[in-house]
Amino acid sequence: MTVGLAYVVPGEGAVLACDGRITDDHSSIITDNERKYAICGSSAVLIAGRVGNFWLQVQRNTPKSYDAFRKKLSKQSEDDSELLDEIEWLTYDRKSGVLNLCDTLITHPFIGIGSGSSFGVGALEALPRARSLETASKALDAAMDIAIRRNAACGGEITMITLPTTGSIDIRKR
């Protein structure tokens, strides 16, 4: 299962975080080091749910844009009609400053996906609003820790992705 969180700081960019745990129906840990994100041009995409073959294809041949990611997802869902019911994705595009949960535009500064997201989002609600990417990153660190403590299906390696409006994308693991 997954916890993925995104925090947008208007005018600055966004920070996204995801865990690395993959479980088998909440009963067995398959891995704690899965890569649940992709950088698609100016967008970062986090994914949760039944990642399976679709995500392996994305990892082998990363789409160059969010539109290309959606096209690949649409094509795959033609072959696997249940795919869209079994996954969710979160994307932030640093050029446009747009945050989406699946195909829904999100105007709130933060959102989450996966089985641990309600704990992470709840933690973010309790914290003061971030006014910089650095404070957003610290808030996500705390929220990820809470989500992982509260949902046993979440855990493992945490990846933090900072997408400033200008400059380079920073990806760090903890």
VEXDREN-2710 file (C-alpha; in Angstrom, 1 decimal):
% VEXDREN-2710
k/r/px/py/pz
1/MET/0.0/0.0/0.0
2/THR/1.0/3.6/-0.2
3/VAL/1.2/7.0/1.3
4/GLY/1.9/9.8/-1.2
5/LEU/1.5/13.5/-0.3
6/ALA/1.9/16.7/-2.2
7/TYR/2.3/20.3/-0.8
8/VAL/2.1/23.3/-3.1
9/VAL/3.6/26.6/-2.0
10/PRO/2.1/29.3/-4.3
11/GLY/4.8/31.1/-6.3
12/GLU/7.5/28.7/-5.1
13/GLY/6.6/25.3/-6.4
14/ALA/5.8/22.0/-4.6
15/VAL/7.2/19.2/-2.6
16/LEU/5.9/15.6/-3.1
17/ALA/6.7/12.6/-0.9
18/CYS/6.0/8.9/-1.2
19/ASP/6.9/5.7/0.7
20/GLY/8.5/2.7/-0.8
21/ARG/6.4/-0.1/0.7
22/ILE/4.6/-2.7/-1.5
23/THR/2.4/-5.2/0.3
24/ASP/0.4/-8.2/-0.7
25/ASP/-3.1/-7.5/0.5
26/HIS/-1.9/-5.9/3.8
27/SER/-0.4/-9.3/4.9
28/SER/3.1/-9.5/3.6
29/ILE/5.7/-6.8/2.8
30/ILE/7.0/-7.4/-0.7
31/THR/9.5/-4.6/-0.7
32/ASP/10.3/-1.3/1.1
33/ASN/12.2/0.2/-1.8
34/GLU/9.7/0.5/-4.6
35/ARG/10.0/3.6/-6.8
36/LYS/6.4/5.1/-6.8
37/TYR/7.2/8.3/-8.7
38/ALA/8.1/9.3/-12.1
39/ILE/9.4/12.6/-13.4
40/CYS/7.6/13.3/-16.7
41/GLY/9.1/16.5/-18.1
42/SER/8.1/19.3/-15.9
43/SER/5.7/17.1/-13.9
44/ALA/6.2/14.7/-11.0
45/VAL/3.7/11.8/-10.8
46/LEU/3.1/9.7/-7.7
47/ILE/1.1/6.5/-8.0
48/ALA/-0.8/4.3/-5.5
49/GLY/-2.8/1.0/-5.8
50/ARG/-2.2/-2.0/-8.0
51/VAL/0.9/-0.7/-9.8
52/GLY/1.7/-3.9/-11.7
53/ASN/2.7/-4.0/-15.4
54/PHE/1.6/-0.5/-16.2
55/TRP/4.0/1.0/-13.7
56/LEU/6.8/-1.2/-14.8
57/GLN/6.3/0.1/-18.3
58/VAL/6.3/3.7/-17.0
59/GLN/9.6/3.0/-15.2
60/ARG/11.2/1.4/-18.3
61/ASN/10.1/4.2/-20.6
62/THR/9.2/7.3/-18.7
63/PRO/6.8/9.6/-20.5
64/LYS/8.2/13.0/-21.4
65/SER/5.2/14.9/-20.1
66/TYR/2.0/14.5/-18.0
67/ASP/0.0/14.3/-21.2
68/ALA/2.1/11.5/-22.5
69/PHE/1.6/9.7/-19.1
70/ARG/-2.2/10.1/-19.4
71/LYS/-2.1/8.7/-23.0
72/LYS/-0.1/5.7/-21.8
73/LEU/-2.5/5.2/-18.9
74/SER/-5.5/5.5/-21.2
75/LYS/-4.0/3.0/-23.7
76/GLN/-3.2/0.5/-20.9
77/SER/-6.8/0.9/-19.4
78/GLU/-8.2/-0.2/-22.8
79/ASP/-6.4/-3.5/-22.3
80/ASP/-7.1/-3.7/-18.6
81/SER/-10.6/-2.3/-17.9
82/GLU/-10.2/-2.4/-14.1
83/LEU/-6.9/-0.5/-14.0
84/LEU/-8.4/3.0/-13.4
85/ASP/-10.5/1.6/-10.6
86/GLU/-7.4/0.1/-8.9
87/ILE/-4.9/3.0/-9.0
88/GLU/-4.8/6.6/-8.2
89/TRP/-2.2/9.2/-9.1
90/LEU/-1.1/12.6/-8.0
91/THR/0.7/15.0/-10.2
92/TYR/2.2/18.4/-9.9
93/ASP/3.4/20.4/-13.0
94/ARG/5.9/23.0/-12.0
95/LYS/5.5/25.1/-15.3
96/SER/1.8/25.6/-14.8
97/GLY/1.7/25.2/-11.0
98/VAL/-1.2/22.8/-11.3
99/LEU/-1.8/20.0/-8.8
100/ASN/-4.1/17.1/-9.9
101/LEU/-5.5/14.1/-8.1
102/CYS/-6.1/11.7/-11.0
103/ASP/-7.9/14.1/-13.4
104/THR/-9.3/16.5/-10.8
105/LEU/-7.7/19.9/-10.3
106/ILE/-6.8/20.5/-6.6
107/THR/-6.9/24.0/-5.3
108/HIS/-6.1/23.2/-1.7
109/PRO/-2.3/23.5/-0.9
110/PHE/-2.0/19.8/-0.1
111/ILE/-3.5/16.4/-0.9
112/GLY/-2.7/12.7/-0.5
113/ILE/-3.1/9.3/-2.1
114/GLY/-3.0/5.8/-0.8
115/SER/-4.1/3.9/2.2
116/GLY/-2.1/6.2/4.6
117/SER/-3.1/9.5/3.1
118/SER/-5.8/10.3/5.5
119/PHE/-3.3/10.3/8.4
120/GLY/-0.8/12.3/6.4
121/VAL/-3.3/14.9/5.3
122/GLY/-4.7/15.1/8.8
123/ALA/-1.2/15.8/10.1
124/LEU/-0.7/18.6/7.5
125/GLU/-4.0/20.2/8.5
126/ALA/-2.8/20.5/12.1
127/LEU/0.4/22.3/11.1
128/PRO/0.8/26.0/10.2
129/ARG/0.6/26.6/6.4
130/ALA/4.0/26.4/4.8
131/ARG/5.3/29.6/3.2
132/SER/8.4/28.1/1.6
133/LEU/9.5/24.9/0.0
134/GLU/11.8/24.2/3.0
135/THR/8.9/24.4/5.5
136/ALA/6.6/22.4/3.2
137/SER/9.4/19.7/3.1
138/LYS/9.6/19.7/6.9
139/ALA/5.8/19.4/7.2
140/LEU/5.8/16.5/4.7
141/ASP/8.6/14.8/6.7
142/ALA/6.4/14.9/9.8
143/ALA/3.2/13.9/8.0
144/MET/4.9/11.0/6.3
145/ASP/6.2/9.7/9.7
146/ILE/2.7/10.0/11.2
147/ALA/1.1/8.2/8.3
148/ILE/3.6/5.4/8.4
149/ARG/3.2/5.0/12.2
150/ARG/-0.6/4.8/11.8
151/ASN/-0.8/2.5/8.8
152/ALA/1.2/-0.7/8.9
153/ALA/0.9/-1.2/5.1
154/CYS/2.9/2.0/4.6
155/GLY/6.6/2.4/5.2
156/GLY/10.1/1.8/3.9
157/GLU/12.2/4.3/2.1
158/ILE/10.7/7.8/1.8
159/THR/11.4/9.8/-1.4
160/MET/11.0/13.6/-1.2
161/ILE/10.8/15.4/-4.5
162/THR/11.1/19.2/-4.5
163/LEU/9.9/20.9/-7.7
164/PRO/10.7/24.7/-7.6
165/THR/9.1/26.9/-10.2
166/THR/12.7/27.5/-11.5
167/GLY/15.9/25.6/-11.1
168/SER/16.5/21.9/-10.8
169/ILE/14.3/19.2/-9.4
170/ASP/15.7/17.8/-6.2
171/ILE/15.0/14.1/-5.3
172/ARG/16.2/12.8/-2.0
173/LYS/15.7/9.6/-0.1
174/ARG/15.5/9.1/3.6
END
